[in-house]
Amino acid sequence: MKDKIIKLAQDEIGYLEKSKADYSLYGSDCLYPKTQFAGADNYTKYSWELRTAGLGHPNGQPWCQTFLNWLIWTVEGTDLANKLLCGMLTSASTMDVKNAMVKAGRQVPLNTAQAGDIVFRSRSGGGHVGLCIGRTSDGKIISIEGNTSATDSTAWNGGCVAKHTGGSWEWCCRPDWSLIPSEPDVWRWVEVNGIWYYQNQKGENKHGWELIKESSGDFFHWYFFNSKGQMLTGMQWVGDNLCLFQPLGKLQGALCTSDDKGYQHPWNVEKT
């Protein structure tokens, strides 16, 4: 998803392009350190990986679009990345990618730019591209760009990956993120100061009754989480019903039921 693409872009900030001489001497290994083997010959790991995968982008040429394409390809894979880039995954031409996205109806007004959008500007003989990661309170676009200057937000060729605020962008295009299948919520147990919660990857808590499968085994068990998301244990009122939840042990918090002798045991539920 676009959040993963943005996170990957942030991790790449500070990467410096490499020299052709070092590449000739050391091969692709020299393309991976962030700052070592720096040069001014437009050699990068982004071009090398795309080229090795048969997706164009040879080394030795301007690589701002290559960096952008690499981000999306690394996270989403070849087929989906190509769709998100309107069929232009193999192109290192910024203006060709922009034109394809505009033709496909993916252009949006610059003043509506949001995280995950792709921003473009023209220059003599080509263009420059960046990944929008947000906007300032006064509306300036915050972007992460490849083949740019570490200090000049207007630079189109500076040899590094950097974050800039502002910049004279001319077009904004929004990939069709609806093409990416939504990820199901993944819930997990979280203990905080001896209290158990059941949370998803966003840190949101379950509330009320929830049927949860054993971490190992085939049975499910009922648990109840209060308005703060805290799992109940022991004897508790839930509405008008007095319930016993396993107070201790492996199945702590599981709702108990009585056997034919009146003993209390966690209620094993077989869910079909």
Long-range contacts (C-beta under 8 A, 24 or more apart in sequence): 1-75, 1-177, 1-180, 1-183, 2-115, 2-116, 2-175, 2-177, 4-75, 5-71, 5-72, 5-75, 5-76, 5-116, 5-131, 6-115, 6-116, 6-131, 6-133, 6-144, 8-71, 8-74, 8-75, 9-71, 9-131, 9-133, 9-144, 9-161, 10-133, 10-144, 10-163, 12-67, 12-71, 12-144, 12-146, 12-161, 13-144, 13-161, 13-162, 13-163, 14-160, 14-161, 14-162, 15-44, 15-45, 15-146, 15-160, 15-161, 16-159, 16-160, 17-41, 17-42, 17-43, 17-44, 17-63, 17-147, 17-159, 17-160, 18-43, 18-44, 19-43, 20-60, 23-59, 38-159, 40-159, 42-147, 44-146, 46-70, 46-146, 47-92, 49-74, 50-90, 53-78, 55-89, 55-90, 56-90, 56-91, 56-92, 57-90, 57-92, 61-92, 62-92, 62-126, 62-147, 62-156, 62-157, 63-92, 63-146, 63-147, 64-94, 64-128, 64-129, 64-130, 64-145, 64-146, 64-147, 64-148, 64-156, 65-91, 65-92, 65-93, 65-94, 65-97, 65-129, 66-92, 66-146, 67-145, 67-146, 67-147, 67-161, 68-97, 68-118, 68-129, 68-130, 68-131, 68-146, 69-97, 71-131, 72-175, 76-180, 80-179, 80-180, 83-176, 83-179, 84-175, 84-176, 84-177, 84-179, 84-180, 85-175, 93-126, 94-120, 94-126, 94-127, 94-128, 94-129, 95-120, 95-122, 95-126, 95-127, 97-129, 98-127, 98-129, 98-171, 98-173, 101-173, 101-175, 102-171, 102-173, 106-173, 106-174, 106-175, 106-176, 107-171, 107-172, 107-173, 107-174, 108-172, 108-173, 108-174, 109-172, 110-141, 110-169, 110-170, 110-171, 110-172, 111-139, 112-172, 113-141, 113-169, 113-172, 114-174, 116-174, 116-175, 116-177, 117-172, 117-173, 117-174, 117-175, 118-172, 118-173, 118-174, 118-175, 119-143, 119-167, 119-169, 119-171, 119-172, 119-173, 120-169, 120-170, 120-171, 120-172, 120-173, 121-156, 121-167, 121-168, 121-169, 121-170, 121-171, 122-170, 123-156, 126-156, 127-156, 128-156, 130-164, 130-167, 130-169, 132-172, 133-163, 136-165, 140-165, 140-166, 141-165, 141-166, 141-167, 141-169, 143-167, 143-169, 187-212, 195-230, 195-231, 196-230, 196-231, 196-252, 196-253, 197-225, 197-229, 197-230, 197-231, 198-223, 198-225, 198-229, 198-231, 199-229, 205-229, 211-269, 211-271, 213-271, 214-251, 218-270, 219-268, 219-269, 219-270, 220-268, 220-269, 220-270, 220-271, 221-251, 221-254, 221-255, 221-266, 221-267, 221-268, 221-269, 222-254, 222-255, 222-267, 222-269, 223-253, 223-254, 223-255, 224-255
